[in-house]
């Protein structure tokens, strides 16, 4: 046991700590868990941004007529005719029910964050439209908290896991009318964010044998990519939107620290007797590397039928093209091995988004309802299951200048790591205010 604890300084994967200390899983499961653990883009949930867009389940690429077009489809900026300032605040509550062979625990984590801020600036033109926009959007959250308990054959394990962080971007974009029926747009995105993780646990074995782990990691990200978009309006009741997002390469600065303490019986040289030995170790290390995601393509369609809008999107992502480069995290792990695991365990996915908006006649009120199916990037839904998002919202225009949008979404999915089963639910409330000059 003492020798194993000393070897922890060469193990940077936090989930493998859980595996080695709690359960003896197969090598295949460990490889899967290490891949999930290191790949931040597989963590948490990328809901996107914008109150109306989220209320419509993310089916927004054929509409995109507000600041959030910088994320969904910058071609939609061309439809904005007035200067517009937008501010969005979100409240996210993550609930986690953890199940082991012997126990079940529940926990909750609440976070309030800036979701969006920015300005849209139309430029006077003789014909058509030319619109610029600058804004920040938080689109991906990593917030999860879990309590872990296990009682097996006289051993008692109690642990707590906390993961907090976000990934967002500053975007500078423009939308331009090519003709009365077609618009194009482009957004330059500077991505940034962080992920702070901690794992604390105590294991009490038979007699005076015990051990504790206090492990933490801090990651910071920065990257750049480009989003291009097209919207076609063949007639007054139909809109078609398409987007292509260039590969995103994140530069990641990662640091770790771990403290390990406990008592363990160590055999003497004869192997006939043993003595109780106490140990206490602390170690820290860090490294820098890059994670590249391939292009993403989206296609959306919207039908405008009287007071009702029906909209649908499909988004293609090829997760098999994720790739790592840079410093190797340890002597035992190479990025070549991780890149092979990417191709072995991940797959391409197509996200589906559906939305409906209803205008209440003789009022400035509109109601939205949406649904999104986000399939797991893992083959056979291993590690994480498909995510299902149900959403709704309401907006109203006050004095022809202030648009108030409120949206509420609920997402459910499952995660299985280190023998623990987790039932995760995210409730996301977003309020967006847009003032039109």
ZATILO-313681 format. One record per residue (C-alpha): residue number from 1; residue in one letter; x, y, z. Coordinates in pm, 1 decimal. Example, Ala and Ser with C-alpha at 12.3 -4.5 7.8 and 13.67 -1.06 7.14 Angstrom:
% ZATILO-313681
num=1	residu=A	x=1230.0	y=-450.0	z=780.0
num=2	residu=S	x=1367.0	y=-106.0	z=714.0
***
This chain:
% ZATILO-313681
num=1	residu=X	x=0.0	y=0.0	z=0.0
num=2	residu=X	x=285.6	y=240.8	z=91.2
num=3	residu=X	x=460.6	y=169.3	z=-234.5
num=4	residu=X	x=137.3	y=230.9	z=-425.2
num=5	residu=X	x=87.6	y=565.5	z=-250.2
num=6	residu=X	x=437.9	y=675.8	z=-348.6
num=7	residu=X	x=363.5	y=596.1	z=-707.0
num=8	residu=X	x=76.4	y=844.8	z=-709.4
num=9	residu=X	x=315.0	y=1125.4	z=-803.6
num=10	residu=X	x=331.2	y=971.8	z=-1150.7
num=11	residu=X	x=-44.3	y=942.3	z=-1186.9
num=12	residu=X	x=-206.7	y=1265.5	z=-1298.6
num=13	residu=X	x=-546.7	y=1135.5	z=-1391.4
num=14	residu=X	x=-782.4	y=1208.0	z=-1105.3
num=15	residu=X	x=-1029.6	y=941.2	z=-1201.9
num=16	residu=X	x=-763.0	y=674.8	z=-1201.6
num=17	residu=X	x=-705.0	y=770.5	z=-837.9
num=18	residu=X	x=-1063.0	y=672.8	z=-764.6
num=19	residu=X	x=-1026.3	y=352.2	z=-961.1
num=20	residu=X	x=-703.2	y=242.3	z=-792.3
num=21	residu=X	x=-829.7	y=317.7	z=-444.2
num=22	residu=X	x=-1187.0	y=196.6	z=-468.9
num=23	residu=X	x=-1235.1	y=-69.5	z=-732.7
num=24	residu=X	x=-1017.9	y=-293.4	z=-945.2
num=25	residu=X	x=-1162.1	y=-224.4	z=-1290.0
num=26	residu=X	x=-1053.0	y=-369.1	z=-1618.6
num=27	residu=X	x=-776.7	y=-201.9	z=-1823.4
num=28	residu=X	x=-1031.0	y=-111.2	z=-2090.2
num=29	residu=X	x=-1250.9	y=76.5	z=-1840.2
num=30	residu=X	x=-948.7	y=259.5	z=-1702.2
num=31	residu=X	x=-844.0	y=367.2	z=-2050.8
num=32	residu=X	x=-1194.4	y=497.7	z=-2119.3
num=33	residu=X	x=-1203.1	y=687.8	z=-1790.9
num=34	residu=X	x=-862.0	y=841.9	z=-1847.5
num=35	residu=X	x=-972.1	y=959.0	z=-2192.5
num=36	residu=X	x=-1288.0	y=1116.6	z=-2050.4
num=37	residu=X	x=-1100.0	y=1271.2	z=-1760.9
num=38	residu=X	x=-838.4	y=1443.9	z=-1974.1
num=39	residu=X	x=-1076.6	y=1566.0	z=-2246.2
num=40	residu=X	x=-1240.9	y=1877.0	z=-2104.5
num=41	residu=X	x=-1465.4	y=1916.9	z=-2410.0
num=42	residu=X	x=-1640.3	y=1593.1	z=-2303.4
num=43	residu=X	x=-1717.4	y=1731.3	z=-1956.3
num=44	residu=X	x=-2023.6	y=1920.8	z=-1845.1
num=45	residu=X	x=-2270.2	y=2059.1	z=-2095.8
num=46	residu=X	x=-2249.2	y=2299.7	z=-2390.3
num=47	residu=X	x=-2594.5	y=2458.8	z=-2395.2
num=48	residu=X	x=-2499.4	y=2766.8	z=-2595.7
num=49	residu=X	x=-2613.7	y=3121.7	z=-2524.3
num=50	residu=X	x=-2903.9	y=3361.8	z=-2565.6
num=51	residu=X	x=-3238.8	y=3340.8	z=-2387.6
num=52	residu=X	x=-3456.5	y=3297.6	z=-2695.6
num=53	residu=X	x=-3218.4	y=3048.5	z=-2854.7
num=54	residu=X	x=-3202.5	y=2828.7	z=-2544.0
num=55	residu=X	x=-3581.0	y=2844.0	z=-2499.6
num=56	residu=X	x=-3609.6	y=2707.5	z=-2855.7
num=57	residu=X	x=-3383.4	y=2414.8	z=-2768.2
num=58	residu=X	x=-3089.3	y=2556.5	z=-2963.9
num=59	residu=X	x=-3281.1	y=2539.9	z=-3292.4
num=60	residu=X	x=-3168.4	y=2888.7	z=-3388.7
num=61	residu=X	x=-2941.8	y=2874.6	z=-3692.1
num=62	residu=X	x=-3217.0	y=2980.1	z=-3932.3
num=63	residu=X	x=-3322.9	y=3273.4	z=-3710.0
num=64	residu=X	x=-3029.9	y=3420.6	z=-3511.6
num=65	residu=X	x=-3160.1	y=3776.8	z=-3505.0
num=66	residu=X	x=-2991.2	y=3901.5	z=-3186.7
num=67	residu=X	x=-2645.7	y=3920.1	z=-3025.8
num=68	residu=X	x=-2632.3	y=3541.4	z=-2980.7
num=69	residu=X	x=-2598.9	y=3514.4	z=-3361.0
num=70	residu=X	x=-2226.0	y=3540.5	z=-3290.7
num=71	residu=X	x=-2251.0	y=3186.3	z=-3151.6
num=72	residu=X	x=-2535.4	y=3034.2	z=-3358.0
num=73	residu=X	x=-2511.7	y=3192.6	z=-3704.6
num=74	residu=X	x=-2350.2	y=3533.7	z=-3767.2
num=75	residu=X	x=-2543.8	y=3570.1	z=-4094.1
num=76	residu=X	x=-2847.5	y=3646.4	z=-3878.0
num=77	residu=X	x=-2687.2	y=3976.4	z=-3769.0
num=78	residu=X	x=-2783.4	y=4123.3	z=-4106.8
num=79	residu=X	x=-3151.8	y=4121.0	z=-4002.9
num=80	residu=X	x=-3094.6	y=4359.2	z=-3708.9
num=81	residu=X	x=-3189.6	y=4718.9	z=-3792.3
num=82	residu=X	x=-3123.3	y=4904.0	z=-3463.7
num=83	residu=X	x=-2827.8	y=4940.7	z=-3228.3
num=84	residu=X	x=-2877.2	y=4681.1	z=-2956.7
num=85	residu=X	x=-2705.8	y=4626.1	z=-2620.9
num=86	residu=X	x=-2755.3	y=4287.1	z=-2452.9
num=87	residu=X	x=-2686.4	y=4153.1	z=-2104.0
num=88	residu=X	x=-2761.7	y=3799.8	z=-1984.6
num=89	residu=X	x=-2732.7	y=3640.6	z=-1639.1
num=90	residu=X	x=-2773.6	y=3267.9	z=-1574.1
num=91	residu=X	x=-2839.9	y=3050.5	z=-1270.3
num=92	residu=X	x=-2740.8	y=2683.8	z=-1303.6
num=93	residu=X	x=-2829.7	y=2417.6	z=-1046.6
num=94	residu=X	x=-2670.0	y=2073.9	z=-1089.6
num=95	residu=X	x=-2808.8	y=1779.5	z=-894.4
num=96	residu=X	x=-2608.9	y=1458.7	z=-866.4
num=97	residu=X	x=-2735.8	y=1126.5	z=-730.9
num=98	residu=X	x=-2445.9	y=884.5	z=-679.9
num=99	residu=X	x=-2504.1	y=509.9	z=-646.4
num=100	residu=X	x=-2257.2	y=242.8	z=-535.0
num=101	residu=X	x=-2310.2	y=-120.7	z=-445.4
num=102	residu=X	x=-2391.5	y=-33.7	z=-83.7
num=103	residu=X	x=-2520.5	y=324.1	z=-75.4
num=104	residu=X	x=-2687.9	y=615.3	z=-254.8
num=105	residu=X	x=-2616.3	y=985.3	z=-191.8
num=106	residu=X	x=-2748.3	y=1311.6	z=-334.7
num=107	residu=X	x=-2585.1	y=1653.2	z=-370.3
num=108	residu=X	x=-2646.5	y=1988.4	z=-535.1
num=109	residu=X	x=-2432.2	y=2270.9	z=-673.2
num=110	residu=X	x=-2560.7	y=2616.8	z=-768.4
num=111	residu=X	x=-2373.2	y=2875.2	z=-978.8
num=112	residu=X	x=-2470.5	y=3226.7	z=-1093.5
num=113	residu=X	x=-2267.6	y=3363.0	z=-1383.5
num=114	residu=X	x=-2261.1	y=3616.0	z=-1663.6
num=115	residu=X	x=-2403.1	y=3444.8	z=-1971.3
num=116	residu=X	x=-2368.6	y=3717.8	z=-2233.8
num=117	residu=X	x=-2281.0	y=4082.8	z=-2283.2
num=118	residu=X	x=-2230.1	y=4274.0	z=-2605.0
num=119	residu=X	x=-2344.9	y=4526.2	z=-2859.2
num=120	residu=X	x=-2479.1	y=4509.0	z=-3215.5
num=121	residu=X	x=-2407.1	y=4801.7	z=-3451.1
num=122	residu=X	x=-2589.4	y=4831.8	z=-3786.0
num=123	residu=X	x=-2410.9	y=5047.2	z=-4047.1
num=124	residu=X	x=-2619.3	y=5273.0	z=-4273.5
num=125	residu=X	x=-2619.4	y=5143.1	z=-4630.4
num=126	residu=X	x=-2787.0	y=5242.9	z=-4959.9
num=127	residu=X	x=-2936.6	y=4896.2	z=-4992.8
num=128	residu=X	x=-2930.7	y=4571.2	z=-4801.7
num=129	residu=X	x=-2770.9	y=4555.8	z=-4458.3
num=130	residu=X	x=-2426.3	y=4556.6	z=-4295.8
num=131	residu=X	x=-2412.4	y=4487.3	z=-3922.1
num=132	residu=X	x=-2120.9	y=4443.0	z=-3681.0
num=133	residu=X	x=-2131.2	y=4290.4	z=-3333.2
num=134	residu=X	x=-1894.8	y=4240.3	z=-3040.7
num=135	residu=X	x=-1977.7	y=4026.9	z=-2739.9
num=136	residu=X	x=-1886.3	y=3767.9	z=-2479.4
num=137	residu=X	x=-2078.9	y=3442.5	z=-2438.7
num=138	residu=X	x=-2041.7	y=3165.5	z=-2184.0
num=139	residu=X	x=-2151.0	y=2852.1	z=-2367.1
num=140	residu=X	x=-2009.2	y=2553.0	z=-2177.4
num=141	residu=X	x=-2025.7	y=2478.0	z=-1802.9
num=142	residu=X	x=-1832.4	y=2215.5	z=-1603.7
num=143	residu=X	x=-2002.9	y=2245.5	z=-1263.1
num=144	residu=X	x=-2062.6	y=1916.0	z=-1076.3
num=145	residu=X	x=-2052.0	y=1821.2	z=-708.2
num=146	residu=X	x=-2075.7	y=1468.1	z=-573.5
num=147	residu=X	x=-2072.9	y=1282.0	z=-240.2
num=148	residu=X	x=-1939.6	y=925.6	z=-253.0
num=149	residu=X	x=-1988.6	y=654.2	z=9.4
num=150	residu=X	x=-1911.0	y=284.2	z=2.6
num=151	residu=X	x=-1919.3	y=20.6	z=277.4
num=152	residu=X	x=-1765.2	y=-308.8	z=168.6
num=153	residu=X	x=-1629.0	y=-595.2	z=383.9
num=154	residu=X	x=-1543.8	y=-376.3	z=681.6
num=155	residu=X	x=-1399.0	y=-94.1	z=472.7
num=156	residu=X	x=-1557.6	y=251.2	z=481.1
num=157	residu=X	x=-1494.3	y=504.6	z=206.3
num=158	residu=X	x=-1625.1	y=860.9	z=213.1
num=159	residu=X	x=-1533.3	y=1108.9	z=-58.0
num=160	residu=X	x=-1628.5	y=1442.0	z=-209.8
num=161	residu=X	x=-1572.5	y=1554.1	z=-569.4
num=162	residu=X	x=-1609.9	y=1913.7	z=-687.4
num=163	residu=X	x=-1563.3	y=2036.7	z=-1044.6
num=164	residu=X	x=-1620.0	y=2402.8	z=-1130.7
num=165	residu=X	x=-1547.0	y=2593.7	z=-1448.7
num=166	residu=X	x=-1665.1	y=2739.7	z=-1775.1
num=167	residu=X	x=-1565.0	y=2783.6	z=-2137.5
num=168	residu=X	x=-1672.4	y=3091.5	z=-2329.5
num=169	residu=X	x=-1561.1	y=3325.6	z=-2604.5
num=170	residu=X	x=-1521.4	y=3685.8	z=-2705.5
num=171	residu=X	x=-1653.9	y=3724.7	z=-3058.0
num=172	residu=X	x=-1622.8	y=3994.4	z=-3321.7
num=173	residu=X	x=-1856.3	y=3937.1	z=-3612.5
num=174	residu=X	x=-2046.9	y=4082.7	z=-3902.4
num=175	residu=X	x=-2354.2	y=4004.6	z=-4110.1
num=176	residu=X	x=-2407.8	y=4120.6	z=-4467.1
num=177	residu=X	x=-2702.0	y=4099.2	z=-4707.1
num=178	residu=X	x=-2589.7	y=3960.0	z=-5040.9
num=179	residu=X	x=-2938.5	y=4001.0	z=-5184.9
num=180	residu=X	x=-3294.9	y=4042.7	z=-5057.5
num=181	residu=X	x=-3306.7	y=3666.4	z=-5000.0
num=182	residu=X	x=-2954.8	y=3577.2	z=-4880.6
num=183	residu=X	x=-2722.0	y=3687.6	z=-4599.1
num=184	residu=X	x=-2374.9	y=3578.0	z=-4496.6
num=185	residu=X	x=-2178.5	y=3629.2	z=-4177.9
num=186	residu=X	x=-1852.2	y=3555.9	z=-4001.1
num=187	residu=X	x=-1743.1	y=3559.7	z=-3635.4
num=188	residu=X	x=-1387.0	y=3556.1	z=-3501.9
num=189	residu=X	x=-1384.5	y=3377.6	z=-3165.5
num=190	residu=X	x=-1125.5	y=3405.6	z=-2888.6
num=191	residu=X	x=-1199.7	y=3123.3	z=-2645.5
num=192	residu=X	x=-1102.3	y=3111.9	z=-2280.2
num=193	residu=X	x=-1196.3	y=2943.7	z=-1955.4
num=194	residu=X	x=-1092.2	y=2735.6	z=-1658.7
num=195	residu=X	x=-1165.1	y=2408.9	z=-1480.8
num=196	residu=X	x=-1093.9	y=2361.7	z=-1108.3
num=197	residu=X	x=-1124.8	y=2009.2	z=-972.9
num=198	residu=X	x=-1083.4	y=1861.0	z=-624.0
num=199	residu=X	x=-1120.0	y=1507.7	z=-487.0
num=200	residu=X	x=-1103.2	y=1435.4	z=-113.7
num=201	residu=X	x=-1160.3	y=1094.2	z=38.2
num=202	residu=X	x=-1091.2	y=887.7	z=348.7
num=203	residu=X	x=-1070.2	y=508.0	z=349.0
num=204	residu=X	x=-1090.2	y=325.0	z=683.9
num=205	residu=X	x=-994.1	y=-39.2	z=662.7
num=206	residu=X	x=-999.9	y=-316.1	z=925.6
num=207	residu=X	x=-816.5	y=-219.3	z=1243.2
num=208	residu=X	x=-594.1	y=90.6	z=1256.9
num=209	residu=X	x=-533.8	y=99.6	z=879.8
num=210	residu=X	x=-658.3	y=416.5	z=708.5
num=211	residu=X	x=-564.3	y=648.2	z=424.5
num=212	residu=X	x=-666.2	y=990.3	z=294.7
num=213	residu=X	x=-628.7	y=1161.7	z=-40.9
num=214	residu=X	x=-657.2	y=1536.8	z=-99.0
num=215	residu=X	x=-613.7	y=1594.1	z=-471.4
num=216	residu=X	x=-672.3	y=1903.1	z=-684.6
num=217	residu=X	x=-611.4	y=2021.5	z=-1039.1
num=218	residu=X	x=-637.9	y=2362.3	z=-1202.2
num=219	residu=X	x=-668.1	y=2408.4	z=-1578.6
num=220	residu=X	x=-673.7	y=2725.5	z=-1787.4
num=221	residu=X	x=-768.6	y=2734.7	z=-2156.9
num=222	residu=X	x=-724.4	y=2971.5	z=-2447.1
num=223	residu=X	x=-795.0	y=2916.2	z=-2817.2
num=224	residu=X	x=-921.5	y=3064.4	z=-3142.0
num=225	residu=X	x=-1151.0	y=2967.7	z=-3426.4
num=226	residu=X	x=-1383.9	y=3112.0	z=-3690.9
num=227	residu=X	x=-1756.6	y=3062.4	z=-3748.4
num=228	residu=X	x=-1909.9	y=3131.0	z=-4089.1
num=229	residu=X	x=-2278.9	y=3128.5	z=-4169.1
num=230	residu=X	x=-2541.7	y=3163.5	z=-4441.1
num=231	residu=X	x=-2916.6	y=3235.2	z=-4419.5
num=232	residu=X	x=-3147.0	y=3204.2	z=-4721.5
num=233	residu=X	x=-3502.9	y=3340.4	z=-4731.3
num=234	residu=X	x=-3662.7	y=3190.6	z=-5045.4
num=235	residu=X	x=-4005.6	y=3326.5	z=-4944.1
num=236	residu=X	x=-4179.0	y=3498.9	z=-4651.4
num=237	residu=X	x=-4251.4	y=3176.6	z=-4458.1
num=238	residu=X	x=-3924.3	y=2983.8	z=-4493.8
num=239	residu=X	x=-3570.4	y=3042.9	z=-4371.5
num=240	residu=X	x=-3272.4	y=2811.4	z=-4410.9
num=241	residu=X	x=-2950.2	y=2854.5	z=-4215.3
num=242	residu=X	x=-2613.4	y=2680.6	z=-4244.1
num=243	residu=X	x=-2289.1	y=2719.1	z=-4048.7
num=244	residu=X	x=-1935.4	y=2585.2	z=-4057.5
num=245	residu=X	x=-1712.6	y=2625.4	z=-3752.5
num=246	residu=X	x=-1338.7	y=2590.4	z=-3807.6
num=247	residu=X	x=-1131.3	y=2358.1	z=-3585.1
num=248	residu=X	x=-1076.0	y=2484.8	z=-3231.8
num=249	residu=X	x=-728.7	y=2437.6	z=-3083.9
num=250	residu=X	x=-713.3	y=2498.6	z=-2709.6
num=251	residu=X	x=-381.1	y=2567.9	z=-2539.7
num=252	residu=X	x=-410.4	y=2423.3	z=-2188.7
num=253	residu=X	x=-201.1	y=2506.2	z=-1882.1
num=254	residu=X	x=-259.1	y=2232.9	z=-1625.3
num=255	residu=X	x=-131.3	y=2201.0	z=-1267.0
num=256	residu=X	x=-187.0	y=1936.0	z=-1002.0
num=257	residu=X	x=-125.5	y=1886.1	z=-631.0
num=258	residu=X	x=-185.7	y=1589.8	z=-404.4
num=259	residu=X	x=-145.7	y=1505.8	z=-36.8
num=260	residu=X	x=-157.6	y=1142.6	z=76.3
num=261	residu=X	x=-160.0	y=1027.1	z=439.8
num=262	residu=X	x=-235.3	y=707.6	z=629.9
num=263	residu=X	x=-128.0	y=401.3	z=827.8
num=264	residu=X	x=-34.5	y=68.7	z=672.5
num=265	residu=X	x=112.2	y=-262.1	z=789.4
num=266	residu=X	x=448.5	y=-325.6	z=623.3
num=267	residu=X	x=605.2	y=-677.9	z=633.5
num=268	residu=X	x=957.0	y=-710.8	z=772.1
num=269	residu=X	x=1245.1	y=-866.7	z=577.7
num=270	residu=X	x=1147.7	y=-1218.1	z=685.1
num=271	residu=X	x=789.9	y=-1180.7	z=577.4
num=272	residu=X	x=677.5	y=-1338.0	z=905.1
num=273	residu=X	x=590.6	y=-1020.3	z=1089.4
num=274	residu=X	x=477.0	y=-667.8	z=1009.1
num=275	residu=X	x=467.7	y=-328.8	z=1174.9
num=276	residu=X	x=227.1	y=-35.1	z=1149.3
num=277	residu=X	x=385.5	y=247.8	z=952.5
num=278	residu=X	x=253.3	y=601.3	z=906.3
num=279	residu=X	x=318.8	y=800.0	z=591.7
num=280	residu=X	x=252.1	y=1152.0	z=468.6
num=281	residu=X	x=339.6	y=1274.3	z=121.9
num=282	residu=X	x=276.1	y=1587.1	z=-79.3
num=283	residu=X	x=355.1	y=1644.7	z=-445.0
num=284	residu=X	x=271.1	y=1897.7	z=-715.6
num=285	residu=X	x=347.6	y=1927.4	z=-1084.5
num=286	residu=X	x=225.3	y=2092.6	z=-1404.6
num=287	residu=X	x=258.0	y=2093.0	z=-1781.0
num=288	residu=X	x=125.4	y=2257.2	z=-2096.8
num=289	residu=X	x=-31.5	y=2093.7	z=-2399.9
num=290	residu=X	x=-286.5	y=2147.1	z=-2678.0
num=291	residu=X	x=-624.6	y=1989.8	z=-2749.3
num=292	residu=X	x=-769.5	y=2031.2	z=-3099.3
num=293	residu=X	x=-1133.0	y=1977.7	z=-3196.4
num=294	residu=X	x=-1227.5	y=1934.0	z=-3561.8
num=295	residu=X	x=-1476.3	y=2143.2	z=-3757.7
num=296	residu=X	x=-1848.2	y=2146.8	z=-3677.2
num=297	residu=X	x=-2125.7	y=2194.0	z=-3930.7
num=298	residu=X	x=-2484.2	y=2297.8	z=-3864.3
num=299	residu=X	x=-2800.6	y=2313.1	z=-4071.8
num=300	residu=X	x=-3126.3	y=2474.4	z=-3964.5
num=301	residu=X	x=-3471.2	y=2544.4	z=-4105.0
num=302	residu=X	x=-3751.0	y=2768.6	z=-3976.6
num=303	residu=X	x=-4114.5	y=2786.3	z=-4088.7
num=304	residu=X	x=-4300.1	y=3111.1	z=-4016.5
num=305	residu=X	x=-4672.2	y=3032.3	z=-4021.6
num=306	residu=X	x=-4880.1	y=3325.3	z=-3897.1
num=307	residu=X	x=-4819.8	y=3368.6	z=-3522.5
num=308	residu=X	x=-4623.2	y=3041.9	z=-3501.7
num=309	residu=X	x=-4258.2	y=2965.4	z=-3580.3
num=310	residu=X	x=-4141.9	y=2604.1	z=-3613.4
num=311	residu=X	x=-3766.6	y=2552.4	z=-3622.7
num=312	residu=X	x=-3524.2	y=2258.7	z=-3633.3
num=313	residu=X	x=-3144.1	y=2221.1	z=-3638.7
num=314	residu=X	x=-2892.6	y=1941.2	z=-3688.1
num=315	residu=X	x=-2525.8	y=1976.8	z=-3588.7
num=316	residu=X	x=-2251.2	y=1737.3	z=-3699.8
num=317	residu=X	x=-1938.7	y=1682.9	z=-3485.0
num=318	residu=X	x=-1659.9	y=1434.5	z=-3557.7
num=319	residu=X	x=-1520.6	y=1347.2	z=-3214.5
num=320	residu=X	x=-1277.6	y=1094.7	z=-3364.8
num=321	residu=X	x=-1065.9	y=1388.7	z=-3484.9
num=322	residu=X	x=-987.4	y=1516.9	z=-3136.3
num=323	residu=X	x=-609.8	y=1526.2	z=-3100.5
num=324	residu=X	x=-352.4	y=1603.4	z=-2832.5
num=325	residu=X	x=-3.2	y=1747.8	z=-2868.0
num=326	residu=X	x=258.6	y=1910.7	z=-2648.3
num=327	residu=X	x=423.0	y=1807.5	z=-2321.2
num=328	residu=X	x=356.6	y=1454.9	z=-2203.0
num=329	residu=X	x=186.2	y=1449.8	z=-1860.7
num=330	residu=X	x=408.1	y=1171.5	z=-1721.0
num=331	residu=X	x=654.9	y=899.3	z=-1810.6
num=332	residu=X	x=373.4	y=644.8	z=-1809.0
num=333	residu=X	x=138.2	y=831.6	z=-2042.3
num=334	residu=X	x=189.2	y=959.5	z=-2395.9
num=335	residu=X	x=-38.8	y=1166.2	z=-2617.1
num=336	residu=X	x=10.4	y=909.2	z=-2892.2
num=337	residu=X	x=-165.4	y=655.6	z=-2672.1
num=338	residu=X	x=-444.3	y=902.5	z=-2594.2
num=339	residu=X	x=-493.2	y=987.2	z=-2963.3
num=340	residu=X	x=-526.3	y=616.1	z=-3039.6
num=341	residu=X	x=-787.8	y=588.0	z=-2762.4
num=342	residu=X	x=-980.9	y=877.0	z=-2920.9
num=343	residu=X	x=-1021.0	y=681.9	z=-3243.9
num=344	residu=X	x=-1091.6	y=362.4	z=-3055.0
num=345	residu=X	x=-1368.8	y=485.0	z=-2825.6
num=346	residu=X	x=-1520.1	y=804.0	z=-2972.4
num=347	residu=X	x=-1752.0	y=851.6	z=-3269.7
num=348	residu=X	x=-1917.8	y=1115.5	z=-3486.3
num=349	residu=X	x=-2246.7	y=1257.0	z=-3361.8
num=350	residu=X	x=-2542.4	y=1456.0	z=-3494.8
num=351	residu=X	x=-2718.7	y=1674.9	z=-3237.9
num=352	residu=X	x=-3087.4	y=1739.8	z=-3304.0
num=353	residu=X	x=-3270.4	y=2056.4	z=-3188.7
num=354	residu=X	x=-3642.3	y=2138.0	z=-3216.4
num=355	residu=X	x=-3825.9	y=2456.3	z=-3121.9
num=356	residu=X	x=-4162.9	y=2631.6	z=-3140.4
num=357	residu=X	x=-4246.4	y=2997.2	z=-3081.2
num=358	residu=X	x=-4600.6	y=3128.0	z=-3047.6
num=359	residu=X	x=-4696.8	y=3496.0	z=-3056.9
num=360	residu=X	x=-4998.2	y=3578.3	z=-2841.9
num=361	residu=X	x=-5215.5	y=3804.0	z=-3062.8
num=362	residu=X	x=-5268.5	y=4166.1	z=-2956.5
num=363	residu=X	x=-4984.2	y=4145.3	z=-2704.7
num=364	residu=X	x=-4604.6	y=4191.5	z=-2716.7
num=365	residu=X	x=-4561.1	y=3844.8	z=-2561.8
num=366	residu=X	x=-4408.6	y=3540.4	z=-2727.9
num=367	residu=X	x=-4382.1	y=3190.2	z=-2581.0
num=368	residu=X	x=-4111.5	y=2939.8	z=-2673.2
num=369	residu=X	x=-4074.3	y=2565.4	z=-2626.0
num=370	residu=X	x=-3779.9	y=2346.8	z=-2722.0
num=371	residu=X	x=-3610.8	y=2009.3	z=-2707.9
num=372	residu=X	x=-3257.0	y=1892.4	z=-2786.6
num=373	residu=X	x=-3105.9	y=1545.4	z=-2815.1
num=374	residu=X	x=-2729.9	y=1543.4	z=-2762.6
num=375	residu=X	x=-2593.6	y=1192.3	z=-2828.5
num=376	residu=X	x=-2295.7	y=1064.1	z=-2633.3
num=377	residu=X	x=-1962.8	y=1097.0	z=-2818.6
num=378	residu=X	x=-1862.1	y=758.6	z=-2675.9
num=379	residu=X	x=-1938.7	y=443.8	z=-2868.5
num=380	residu=X	x=-2211.7	y=237.1	z=-2700.1
num=381	residu=X	x=-2286.6	y=538.1	z=-2473.1
num=382	residu=X	x=-2001.7	y=439.1	z=-2241.7
num=383	residu=X	x=-1898.3	y=674.8	z=-1957.5
num=384	residu=X	x=-2171.6	y=928.8	z=-2035.4
num=385	residu=X	x=-2516.9	y=870.6	z=-2179.4
num=386	residu=X	x=-2712.1	y=1076.3	z=-2432.1
num=387	residu=X	x=-2832.6	y=1410.6	z=-2295.1
num=388	residu=X	x=-3194.1	y=1522.8	z=-2326.8
num=389	residu=X	x=-3275.2	y=1893.5	z=-2295.0
num=390	residu=X	x=-3628.3	y=2027.8	z=-2240.3
num=391	residu=X	x=-3674.5	y=2404.5	z=-2245.7
num=392	residu=X	x=-3923.3	y=2687.7	z=-2251.0
num=393	residu=X	x=-3929.1	y=3064.2	z=-2234.5
num=394	residu=X	x=-4119.5	y=3389.2	z=-2262.7
num=395	residu=X	x=-4027.1	y=3732.8	z=-2395.5
num=396	residu=X	x=-4195.4	y=4068.9	z=-2413.5
num=397	residu=X	x=-4106.7	y=4403.1	z=-2570.1
num=398	residu=X	x=-4150.5	y=4705.4	z=-2343.5
num=399	residu=X	x=-4192.9	y=5054.1	z=-2494.2
num=400	residu=X	x=-4053.3	y=4929.2	z=-2826.1
num=401	residu=X	x=-3702.3	y=4949.9	z=-2678.8
num=402	residu=X	x=-3644.9	y=4694.1	z=-2402.8
num=403	residu=X	x=-3678.3	y=4324.2	z=-2482.3
num=404	residu=X	x=-3698.7	y=4101.1	z=-2174.6
num=405	residu=X	x=-3640.4	y=3728.8	z=-2230.5
num=406	residu=X	x=-3656.5	y=3455.0	z=-1968.2
num=407	residu=X	x=-3578.7	y=3090.4	z=-2041.7
num=408	residu=X	x=-3570.7	y=2775.0	z=-1832.3
num=409	residu=X	x=-3419.5	y=2442.4	z=-1935.1
num=410	residu=X	x=-3378.4	y=2100.3	z=-1776.5
num=411	residu=X	x=-3115.7	y=1848.4	z=-1886.0
num=412	residu=X	x=-3074.2	y=1490.6	z=-1769.4
num=413	residu=X	x=-2799.3	y=1234.9	z=-1831.7
num=414	residu=X	x=-2602.2	y=957.6	z=-1664.0
num=415	residu=X	x=-2231.1	y=910.0	z=-1597.7
num=416	residu=X	x=-2041.7	y=596.9	z=-1491.9
num=417	residu=X	x=-1682.3	y=626.3	z=-1365.8
num=418	residu=X	x=-1474.9	y=407.5	z=-1134.1
num=419	residu=X	x=-1768.9	y=182.4	z=-1054.3
num=420	residu=X	x=-1988.7	y=472.6	z=-941.9
num=421	residu=X	x=-2317.5	y=540.7	z=-1116.3
num=422	residu=X	x=-2426.8	y=905.4	z=-1133.3
num=423	residu=X	x=-2767.6	y=1045.0	z=-1229.0
num=424	residu=X	x=-2712.6	y=1410.6	z=-1325.3
num=425	residu=X	x=-2974.1	y=1681.9	z=-1372.3
num=426	residu=X	x=-2906.8	y=2043.8	z=-1469.1
num=427	residu=X	x=-3168.7	y=2316.0	z=-1425.1
num=428	residu=X	x=-3068.1	y=2633.9	z=-1608.4
num=429	residu=X	x=-3243.7	y=2969.9	z=-1569.1
num=430	residu=X	x=-3140.8	y=3254.8	z=-1798.6
num=431	residu=X	x=-3262.4	y=3614.8	z=-1809.1
num=432	residu=X	x=-3158.6	y=3834.2	z=-2101.1
num=433	residu=X	x=-3219.2	y=4208.6	z=-2139.3
num=434	residu=X	x=-3174.6	y=4374.6	z=-2477.3
num=435	residu=X	x=-3205.8	y=4752.7	z=-2513.4
num=436	residu=X	x=-3260.3	y=4887.1	z=-2863.4
num=437	residu=X	x=-3150.4	y=5244.1	z=-2933.8
***
